[in-house]
Amino acid sequence: MTVTIVLQDAPYGNEKVWNALRLSQALLSVGTGVRIFLYGDSVTAAKKGQNPPKGYYNIGDMLKGLIEKGAEVRSCLTCTSARGLTQDDFIEGVAVGKTLDLARWVSEGGQVMVF
């Protein structure tokens, strides 16, 4: 089974992205596949070089750990471009993709969660 998680909010400012990534960690730990699609301001969650205040969670590091455990992460091309980002701005393992990629994931079945 695979769960597709769609993120829409900025990585910092509220805890939606953080909680979605915590859930992703838990899903991977019980053997469930995870795919994460970044829309809107959530594309900045994949930006390399994040430096949050000491003692604060680092969303980039969390995403990197999920990718190392097998999660697939895509960033919306339109949303990425609109924020002046490119593939080179992202941590290793994040691919700039299209809504068509998300449509394929959804059509393949499994659960879809939106944060």
N, C-alpha and C positions, 0 to 999 in steps of 0.2 A: 504494500500500500504506500502511496505517496500523498503528501499533503502539500498543496500550493498555498503559499502565504503572500498576499498582496499588501504592500506597505504604501502609505500615502503621505504620512506626516514627516516633518523634519526629525532628525535623529535625537535632537536635544530640545528641551522645552516642555515636553510632556513625556510620559513613559510608555507610549504605545509601541514604538519601535523596540525599545528595550524589552518590554514584555513579550513581544512577538518573537524576538531572538531567544529569549529564555525558553519559551515554548518550543521553538525549533530545536534547541539543545536537548530538551526532554524527549521530543519525538525521535530524534536521532538515537538517543540512548536506549530507546525501546525497540529499535529496528525499523522505524518508519522513515521512508524517504522524505526529503524536504526540498522544495523548490521555492525560491523567494523572488518575487518580481517587485522592483522599485519604481514607483510612480511619483510624480510631483516632487515635492521637497525631500522625499525619502531618498532620492538618488544621492544626496550628499552623505548618506550613511556609508556609502562605499568609497568615499574619498580617502586616499591614503594621507598619512601624516597628521591625523587628528591628534590634538593635544588638549584633552579636557582637563579641568582642574584636578589637582591631586586628590585621590580618594573618590573620584567620580568614575563611573563606568565609561569604557571606551568602546563605542559602537563599532568602529572599524576593526578593532581587535576581536570583538565578538563575531563579526562577520567572517573574518579570516579563519577563526577557529571552526566555524560551521562549515566553511568550504573545505577545510582540511579533513573534516569528518564526512564529507560526501555531499553536502548541500550544493545545489545549483543556484546561482544568483545571477539575475539579469536586471539591467537598468534600462528603462524606457529611453529610446533614442531621442524622441522629441523633447522629453523632460530634461534629459542630460544636456542636449544642445541649448535649450532655453536658459540653462543656468551657466552657460559658458564652460562646460566641462567636456572632456573627451575621454576616450578609453585610457589614455595615458595617466589620467588623474585618479584612476581607480586602483584599489588594492588588487593584487594578483588573484585571478580566479573569477573575477566579476566580468561578465560580458555585457556590452551594450547590445541590446536587442530591440525588438519591436513588439507592439501589442499582438501581432500575429503569433509570436512565441507564446505569450500568455494564453491566447486562444487555443493553441495546440495543447498546452498543458491541461487546460480545463477540459477540452474534448477527450483527452485520454482518460479522464475519470479521476476518482479519488476526491478527497475533501478539498474545499477551497475556503480559506479564511481571509477576511479583509480587516486590516488594522488601520 
